[in-house]
Structures are given as structure tokens and as C-alpha cells.
Amino acid sequence: YKVQFYIVTRFGCYAKVDKQIVVFPFPVSLFTIVPNPACGAPKTMKFKNQSKGANAYFWIFSNGKTSIDDTPSVVFDSVGTYNAKLVSFNSYGCKDTISHNFIIYPQPIAAFVVSPSGCQSRTVRFKNTSTDMDSFYWDFGDGTSDSINSNPAHIYNNPGTYTVSLRITGNGGCKDQ
């Protein structure tokens, strides 16, 4: 930019000074976090830098770790809410900062017990012993399912061997089967 300064005295005399100034652009800090959602700990999180106009980076994580890597991977030892902050710098000394919170959810564990196995047309009871579960889906292996009863009872009308599966979903969409 060209800046001009004029001065005029009360006698009509004047002077002019021209100066060139340079205004440098700011970088733009951007990043994404993978995986999302994050399930179970310890969990390695990857921070994908998508900053524009920057050539140096400083990362600050709420678990006490820091990094100068472009795209760091960081291990978080327990479930919880964390923060990642990225400060991007350009060659002119300008900087920009962005911060994101993220959650590492408990990993749900699907488990159940069956009682009793037995003759056809006999009621078989299933007890859901899963942990960190918000929703569930039972597949009884005979073409029928249940997503209403946590501890269902089921009757097998035909003899055979059936594979029963329980799929569960926990906080943050974390799944197990």
C-alpha cells in the first residue's frame, strides 16, 4: 500500500511524504480429528492439519502433550473430553489459532448368557450382560430379531444349531458385537 501524508501551513505552504507499507496475510488454521467418534482408551488420535498459508505449527493438547509436527498422532490414556489447539505461523511472523474439543467414549462390550439350551419349542432366555450400552439388537439366528427387550425370551420351533448375536451401541455411536 502507498500511504501519503500532506501538511499545509496557514500560509499555504505544503509538503508531501510518500511511504510504502506492506501488509502481510494471516495464515488460516484448520484441522480435523480422526477417528471420530473415538471409542475406548488408550486411543491414538490423528490430527489432520488442513491449514492454509502456514509453514510452521505448534500443537497443544489438554493431556499435557505438545507437538511441532504438521500432522501429529497423540495417545490419550483414558476416556473423557479433551481439547486440541493448533497455532499456525507463516514466514512473515503472522499467526492464527484454532481449537477443537473432542470426546473419547467408553468402548461398549457386548456380552450375554443363555439358559437353557434344550428341546425345540422350549423357551430360551437370554440375559444381556453388556457394559456401556445405550441400545441393542438381538439376532436369534433363525431369521428373527429383537431390539425392544434387553433380556429377551425366544422359542426355536425347529431343531438345529443357531448362532445368536448381540450388537450394541454406546455413547458416541461406539459399537460392539
Secondary structure by P-SEA (a helix, b strand, c coil): cbbbbbbbcccccbbbbbbbbbbbbbbbbbbcccccccccccbbbbbbbbccccccbbbbbcccccccccbbbbbbcccccbbbbbbbbcccccbbbbbbbbbbccbbbbbbcccccccccbbbbbbbbcccccccccccccccccccccbbbbbbccbbbbbbbbbbbcccccccc
